[in-house]
Structures are given as C-alpha cells and as structure tokens.
Amino acid sequence: MTTGNLTEDDVRKMAADIGMTRLTDGHLQELLRATQAARARRASLPTDTLTPADEPAHVFSLTGGDGQ
C-alpha cells in the first residue's frame, strides 16, 4: 500500500488482509482516521539521524520474587 492518501476502499482491503472482514462503515471510518493519524505521526518523526544506539533497550529480569 502506498503512503499517499488512503481511501475507504484501501482501508477495507487492509482490514480484510488481516482478517477484519466484519467491520461496519463506521468502524472503517475510525480505522481510516486512526491510520492517517499514525502515518502523520510517523512521518513527522526525525528518523534521518537515528543510529542503532538510539534503539530502545528492553531489559527483563528472570529473578524470583525472593530476589534470587
């Protein structure tokens, strides 16, 4: 799918591709607005200067509840 303007048909196809085939027209409109907002936010992020060190590190601990 292109990054240009989305149509309701584009969103309907996107939803069907992931198994969301029973959405109402209202749901499709909500999905269209949410997808447009997410794409706008992603487009405004300054990603040109990111390096691998900028990747967030998720740290998990496997210690038991008693600290061991």
N, C-alpha and C positions, 0 to 999 in steps of 0.2 A: 504494500500500500504506500502511496506517495505521501509526502509530508505537506502537500498543499491543502486546499480547502476540502474538508470532509463533507460528504452528503449523507443523508439518512440511509440511502442505499449502501454506501460504503460501510456505515456502522452496522447495518443489518447483516452484511456479509461477514464483517469482522466478528460479530456476535455468533453467527451461525458456525463460523470456523472453530470456535471454542465450545460449541455445544449449547449455546444460549438461544434456542430456537423458539421459545415460547414467550418472548418479550412483547409487551404491548407497545403501541405507538408512543405512549407516554414514557415508557422505560427507554425506548430507543432515543427519544429526545434527551433524556437525562444522560444516557451514555454518550451521546454526541457532545453535549456540553462538557461533560467530565473529560472526555478525550481531548477536546480542543483546549481546555484549561491545562491539562497535563502537558500537552505538546508545547503550549506557550511558555509554561514554566521551564520546561527542559530547554527550549530554545534560548531563554534568557540567562541560563547558567554560563558562567565564564569557564568553558572547558578547554580552551586553546592552550592554556598554560599549566594544565594539570600534569603531574608526574605520578609514577607508581607509588611514591611515598605519600601522596595525598589520599590514597585509598584507605577507607576506614578499616581499622583492625578490630575484629570482634574477638574478644577474649572470653573463654569459658573455663570454669573450674570444675573439676570432677571430684573434688574432695567431699567427704561425707559430712553430714550435719554436725558431727562432733569435732570438725577441724582436722581430721586425719586424711 
